Amino acid sequence: MLYLVPTPVGNLGDMTYRAVEVLKSCGLILAEDTRTSRVLMQHYGIETPLQSYHIFNEHQVVERIVERLLTGIDIAVVTDAGTPGISDPGFLLVREAVKAGVEVECLPGATAFVPALIDSGLPCDRFVFEGFLPHKKGRQTAIQNLASESRTMIIYESPFRLVKLLEQLIEVMGDERQVSVSREISKLHAETVRGTLREVLKAFASRDVKGEIVVVLAGCDK
C-alpha cells in the first residue's frame, strides 16, 4: 500500500490519530525534508525510517520505490506541511504506483488552501486552485487568463513575492477586486487580511512579510 499522509500546516495538534497510526505501522516514510519531518515524528513517537523524497530526486528514485512497494512493504509519503501532491511531491509516485497495480490511499487531513478559502468570506461553492503561478516566463499570461475567471481563485505565493503579486493583479484586474490573504495558517501568529486589492496591498507593502501565503481572489463579475 502507498499512503499519502497529510501533516499539519501549522499547529502540531492538527495531526489526525489515523495519520499517526499509519506512520507508525508502515515500513518506510518518504519525506520532503527529513529534518523537518523528524521533528514531527519525534513529537508523536514515530520511529519508522525516513527517506528523502522531493522534487529534485523523485524522477531518479520513483522506479525503485515502486519496486519496493511491489515486494509488499507499506510506504507513506509526507511533505513539510499539508497534503502530498498539492503543490508538493506526490503526483509522480502515485501515477507510477497506480500503473504498477499498487493500492494507493490518501488520508483526509490538512491542506492550507481549505481554511484560507473558508476564512476569506468569498464564495467557496465553486473555486479554482492555481497553486504557484510561474515565477517569470508565463506569469503575466497566467494572470491575464485569470482576469475573466468567474470562480473564486486560490493562489499560493512566497512571502517575498506577495507584494509584487498584488501589484501585478492590480495592473490586470484593477484595484477594486476583493481579495483575502492568509498567512501562518494554524500557527501562533496566524493572520488573514481581507479587502480590495488596493487595501490589502497597502496592508502588506511596508511590512516584512513572513510565513506561507495563500491568496484567495474574487472571481470576475459577469
N, C-alpha and C positions, 0 to 999 in steps of 0.2 A: 504494500500500500504506500502511495505517496500522499502525505498530508501537507496542506498549506495552512500554516498556523498563524493567525493574526496576533500581533503583540501590541502592548499599549503605545499610543502616540504621545502619552504624557505620564499621567499618574499610573504607577505600577499596579495599583489596586484595580485597574480596568482589565487585568488578565482574567480570563474565564477559568473555572475549575476544570473544564474539559480540556482546555489548551494545556494546562499543567499536566494533566494525566497523560495526554498523548505524547508530550515532550519527554516525560519520564519513561514511557513504555517503549518508544521507538528505538531502533538501533543506532541511528545517526541523525544529527541535526545539521542541516546546511544553513549557514548564517552569512548574511551580507557582510557583516563586520563582526568577527568572533570576539573582539574586545568589548564591543557594545553589548552583544548578546550574552556574554559571560556574566555581566553584572545582573541581568535579568535571571539567568539560570541559577546563580548563587542565591539570589533573593528567594527563590522558590525551591531551593534544594534539588535542582535538576542536575544530575551527574552524567547525562548522556553525552558521548563525544561530539565535539563540534568540528565542522569542516568549512573552510571558506568557500563561499559561492556568491559571486557578484557579477556585474555586467562586463567586467574586464576578463573574466576567466570562464564564463558559463559555456561559451561555444567550445572551449577546449576540454571541459570536463563532463559535459552533459551525456556523452555516449557511455562513459564509464559509470556514471551514476545510474543510468537506466540498466546497465548490465548488473549492477549490484541489486537493484530492485527486483530484477528477474530471478535472482537467487533466493528470494523470499524475505529479504530484510525490509522492515518498515523504515521509511525515511521521512523526516519532516523538514520543511523549508520555513525559515523565518527571515524577516528583514529587520532593519534597525528599528522600525516602527510601522505599525499598520499592517495591512493585508498584502502578502506577496502577490505580485502580478499587477498591482495598481500603482503605476509609475515606479515600480521596483522589480527586481528579478523575480522570475517565476513562470512567465508565459512559455518560454522556450522549453523548459524542462517538462511542464505539463503537456505540451504538444507532443514531445517525443515519447513521453511515458504512455500517453493515450495510443499513439501509433503502435507501441510495442505491446499493447494489451494490458498494461499495468493499471490497477484500480487507483483512481485519484479522488481525494476528498478535500474540499476547502472548508475549514471550520468557520462558523459565523464569528464575527468579532470586530475589533477596532479598525476603522478606516477614517482618515482625517476629514474627508470631504462631507461625510454624512452629518456630523454635528455642525460643521460650518454652514452647510446648506440650511439645516433646520433653524439655526440661530439667526440666519440672515434676515428673516422676515419676508423674503422674496418667495414667489410661487415655487413649490417643490413637488408639485404633482407631475410636472414634465420638466426635465432638465437634460443638459448635455455636459458630459465630462470631457474636458480638453487636456487635463494633465498639464505638463510643462510645455509651453509654446517653444518653438525653435529659438535658440539664443540669438542667432544672426541671420543666416540665409533662410528666407521664407517667413521670417517673423512678421514683417509688415503685411505680407499677403494673408497670413493666418488671421491677423487682427481684422483686416478688411473683410474677410469672409465671414467673420463673426458679427459684423455690424448689423446684418439683416436677420440674424438668428432670433427667432421669437421665443425660444425656450430660455429659461434661466441657465446661465453658463458658469461652469466651475473651472477655475484655472489654478494650478499650483505655481508658486513663484519663490525664488530665492529672496531673502530679506535684502540682499544687496541690489536687486533689480526691481524691487517693488515700486519705488517712486517712478522709475523710468517706465515701467509697465503702465502705471496710472496716467502718465503724461501721453503715452502712445495711444491709449484708449480714448483719451480726450481729443487728440488730433483727429481720430477717425470717427468717433461717435458723439462728439460734443461733450460738454461738461455737466449736463443735467441728468445723465443716465444714472440710475440708482445702483449702488454697489455696496457690498459688505466685505470687509477684510478681517479674517480671523487669524490669530497667531498664538503660539504656545498653547494649543488646544489641550485641555485637561491638566495643564500644569499650574503651578502656583500663581504665575503672572499671566494667565490666560486673558485674552482681550479680543473683543470684537468691536470694530468701528464701522458704523453704518451711515449712509448719506448719499449725496450726489458724488459723482467722480471729483468734482471741484472741491467739495467739502472734505472728502477722505484724503485727497492728495494734500490738502493744506494740513491735515492732522498728522501726516507722516513725513512731510517734506523736510522739516527741520529736526527730525529725530534720528537717533541711532537705532535702526530697526533690527530686532533680533528674533530668532525663532523661525520655525516652519510656518509658511504663509499659505493660506487658502483664500483666493479671491472669488467671491460669488457675485456675478454681474447680471443685472436685469436684462431680460430679452427686449428686443425691439418691438415697439408698439406698431401694429399694422392696421 
